[in-house]
């Protein structure tokens, strides 16, 4: 579907995509920029959600490719296994979205983002023991990644923060976790995009403008990933998470 052509509106949507693409690459949460931007453009909530997922997918591809050398698994839970879990979860979430109302699930989003931010803050800034390191058990990480995949396919807001939290608690350093979550975000949305592309809720013109901005944001974010100190990256993730949580609770 197409809304009335408006160059200024499409430019603003593209700029929202640029910002969201950069934010997705660094910390996640870009859909909380694109989702309200599409709502303001006149889309209904379900169409805005689906169009945003499709539009940000090219950004996720460029982000994952740009940082693929930094991505990895955790112990015996390889990147390939995490990738497969993400695809499976994304498929389940996409099917749920196309068959159930979105209103109930979106009420959980503020709590999920807040909890994830708290977990990431604790996992990144707590004083670690010198000789022993307790991390998230791998079976728990696998289950969490599958559940995040379901959430990602269903709504997707804050999946980057959720994955950064779980991967950090599992023992990955923030730079590696950032690259890994970009690859896994692409995986979980692959299933959703295939299903959503055939629905009648996609606004293709607005989605194209959003996607073009998002691709640029992916390269900008990847450039910043390799140049920002890890403490700055951790602080940025926490700032984004708390800002998103506050906005979601008060909106």
C-alpha positions as a printed Julia matrix, in Angstrom:
251×3 Matrix{Float64}:
  0.0     0.0    0.0
  1.05    3.61  -0.55
  0.2     6.83   1.23
 -0.05   10.11  -0.68
  3.38   11.06  -2.04
  4.97   13.81   0.07
  8.71   14.46  -0.5
  9.16   16.24   2.84
  7.47   13.43   4.73
  9.57   10.8    2.97
 12.75   12.77   3.74
 11.83   12.9    7.45
 11.1     9.18   7.43
 14.49    8.54   5.81
 16.25   10.64   8.48
 14.42    8.64  11.16
 15.78    5.52   9.44
 19.32    6.93   9.5
 19.16    7.56  13.23
 17.46    4.24  13.92
 19.99    2.33  11.83
 22.88    3.9   13.73
 21.23    3.21  17.08
 20.42   -0.39  16.13
 24.04   -1.06  15.24
 25.39    0.39  18.49
 22.81   -0.61  21.09
 19.45   -1.59  19.6
 16.09    0.08  20.07
 15.93    1.64  16.61
 12.36    0.47  16.08
 11.26    2.85  18.82
 12.29    5.61  16.44
 10.86    4.12  13.25
  7.6     2.86  14.79
  6.38    6.28  16.05
  7.74    7.94  12.87
  5.49    5.72  10.77
  2.57    6.31  13.1
  3.03   10.07  12.61
  3.11    9.43   8.85
 -0.41    8.05   9.07
  0.07    4.28   9.33
 -1.98    2.21  11.76
  0.0     0.46  14.55
  0.02   -3.0   12.95
  1.11   -1.64   9.55
  3.74    0.57  11.21
  5.16   -2.44  13.05
  5.32   -4.67   9.97
  6.61   -1.92   7.66
  9.28   -0.98  10.2
 10.46   -4.59  10.47
 10.76   -4.9    6.69
 12.43   -1.51   6.28
 15.09   -2.09   8.94
 16.02   -5.51   7.58
 18.57   -4.15   5.02
 20.16   -2.19   7.9
 20.47   -5.42   9.86
 22.13   -7.13   6.89
 24.72   -4.35   6.43
 25.35   -4.14  10.2
 25.85   -7.89  10.55
 28.15   -8.07   7.51
 30.2    -5.08   8.63
 30.86   -6.6   12.06
 30.79  -10.31  11.18
 34.47  -10.83  12.07
 33.79   -9.74  15.65
 30.7   -11.93  16.12
 30.91  -15.32  17.8
 29.29  -17.89  20.03
 29.66  -18.64  23.72
 31.55  -21.81  24.6
 29.94  -24.86  22.99
 26.97  -22.74  21.93
 28.35  -21.67  18.57
 27.24  -18.7   16.51
 25.59  -21.11  14.06
 23.47  -22.6   16.85
 22.48  -19.15  18.11
 21.69  -18.2   14.51
 19.38  -21.23  14.1
 17.62  -20.52  17.41
 17.06  -16.92  16.29
 15.53  -17.97  12.96
 13.22  -20.48  14.68
 12.11  -17.95  17.28
 11.56  -15.26  14.67
  9.31  -17.59  12.67
  7.18  -18.39  15.71
  6.89  -14.7   16.6
  5.91  -13.66  13.08
  3.18  -16.31  12.92
  1.85  -15.14  16.28
  1.79  -11.51  15.12
 -0.18  -12.34  11.99
 -2.73  -14.32  14.0
 -3.12  -12.44  17.3
 -3.71   -8.8   18.39
 -0.61   -6.75  19.09
 -2.08   -4.69  21.95
 -1.51   -7.23  24.73
  2.1    -7.92  23.85
  3.1    -4.29  23.46
  2.06   -3.68  27.1
  4.98   -5.9   28.13
  7.55   -3.95  26.12
  8.4    -1.26  28.74
  9.03   -3.92  31.37
 11.15   -6.04  29.02
 13.33   -3.09  28.02
 13.69   -1.93  31.65
 14.64   -5.4   32.91
 17.09   -5.87  30.03
 18.73   -2.51  30.74
 19.13   -3.37  34.42
 20.63   -6.76  33.55
 23.03   -5.24  31.02
 24.12   -2.56  33.5
 24.76   -5.17  36.18
 26.52   -7.51  33.76
 28.76   -4.78  32.34
 29.64   -2.66  35.35
 29.64   -5.08  38.29
 33.04   -5.83  39.82
 34.03   -9.24  38.49
 35.95  -11.75  40.66
 39.64  -12.11  39.89
 39.76  -15.93  39.88
 36.21  -17.16  39.24
 33.68  -15.99  36.74
 30.06  -17.06  37.06
 28.2   -16.69  33.8
 24.79  -17.58  32.42
 24.57  -21.36  31.79
 24.54  -22.18  28.08
 21.14  -23.99  28.13
 19.61  -20.87  29.68
 21.27  -18.67  27.07
 19.86  -20.9   24.31
 16.35  -20.67  25.76
 16.63  -16.91  26.25
 17.81  -16.42  22.66
 14.88  -18.47  21.34
 12.43  -16.4   23.41
 14.06  -13.16  22.23
 13.63  -14.5   18.7
  9.9   -14.94  19.31
  9.69  -11.42  20.68
 11.75  -10.12  17.75
  9.44  -11.69  15.21
  6.37  -10.44  17.04
  7.26   -6.82  17.83
 11.01   -6.38  18.03
 11.38   -3.16  20.05
 14.49   -3.4   22.24
 15.72   -6.8   20.99
 19.24   -5.4   20.73
 19.24   -4.43  24.4
 17.81   -7.82  25.39
 20.52   -9.66  23.45
 23.3    -7.42  24.74
 22.1    -8.2   28.27
 22.0   -11.97  27.78
 25.26  -12.19  25.81
 27.08   -9.99  28.35
 25.83  -12.15  31.22
 26.97  -15.22  29.28
 30.52  -13.85  29.19
 30.94  -11.96  25.91
 32.72   -8.62  25.96
 30.54   -5.69  24.89
 32.29   -5.21  21.53
 31.82   -8.86  20.57
 28.29   -8.92  21.98
 27.4    -5.88  19.87
 28.53   -7.6   16.67
 26.88  -10.89  17.64
 23.51   -9.33  18.4
 23.55   -7.62  14.98
 23.98  -11.01  13.26
 21.3   -12.63  15.43
 18.86   -9.75  14.93
 19.17  -10.27  11.19
 18.55  -14.0   11.65
 15.39  -13.65  13.69
 13.93  -11.07  11.33
 14.66  -13.17   8.23
 11.7   -15.4    9.03
  9.46  -12.45   9.86
 10.37  -10.54   6.7
  9.56  -13.51   4.45
  6.09  -13.78   5.98
  5.41  -10.04   6.26
  6.36   -9.34   2.64
  3.23  -11.16   1.5
  0.84   -9.4    3.92
 -1.35   -6.45   2.97
 -0.03   -4.32   5.86
  3.15   -3.14   4.12
  3.45    0.5    2.98
  6.2     0.1    0.41
  7.01    3.75  -0.4
  7.41    4.72   3.25
  9.27    1.48   3.89
 11.73    2.19   1.07
 12.5     5.67   2.45
 13.03    4.17   5.89
 15.23    1.39   4.52
 17.52    3.77   2.63
 18.15    5.79   5.78
 18.63    2.61   7.81
 21.31    1.27   5.45
 23.31    4.47   5.88
 22.84    4.25   9.63
 24.17    0.7    9.61
 27.47    1.81   8.07
 27.7     4.84  10.38
 27.03    2.71  13.44
 29.57    0.08  12.37
 32.19    2.82  11.93
 31.49    4.06  15.46
 31.64    0.53  16.92
 35.31    0.24  15.95
 36.21    3.69  17.31
 34.3     4.2   20.54
 35.93    3.01  23.81
 34.08    0.11  25.46
 33.13    2.23  28.49
 31.48    4.74  26.16
 29.66    1.92  24.4
 28.41    0.48  27.69
 27.27    3.9   28.87
 25.51    4.52  25.57
 23.62    1.22  25.86
 22.46    2.04  29.39
 21.44    5.58  28.38
 19.43    4.29  25.42
 17.78    1.63  27.55
 16.74    3.98  30.33
 15.5     6.59  27.86
 13.43    4.0   25.99
 12.01    2.6   29.22
 11.0     6.04  30.5
  9.39    7.0   27.19
  7.47    3.72  26.98
  6.11    4.02  30.5
  4.96    7.64  30.16
  3.67    7.63  26.59
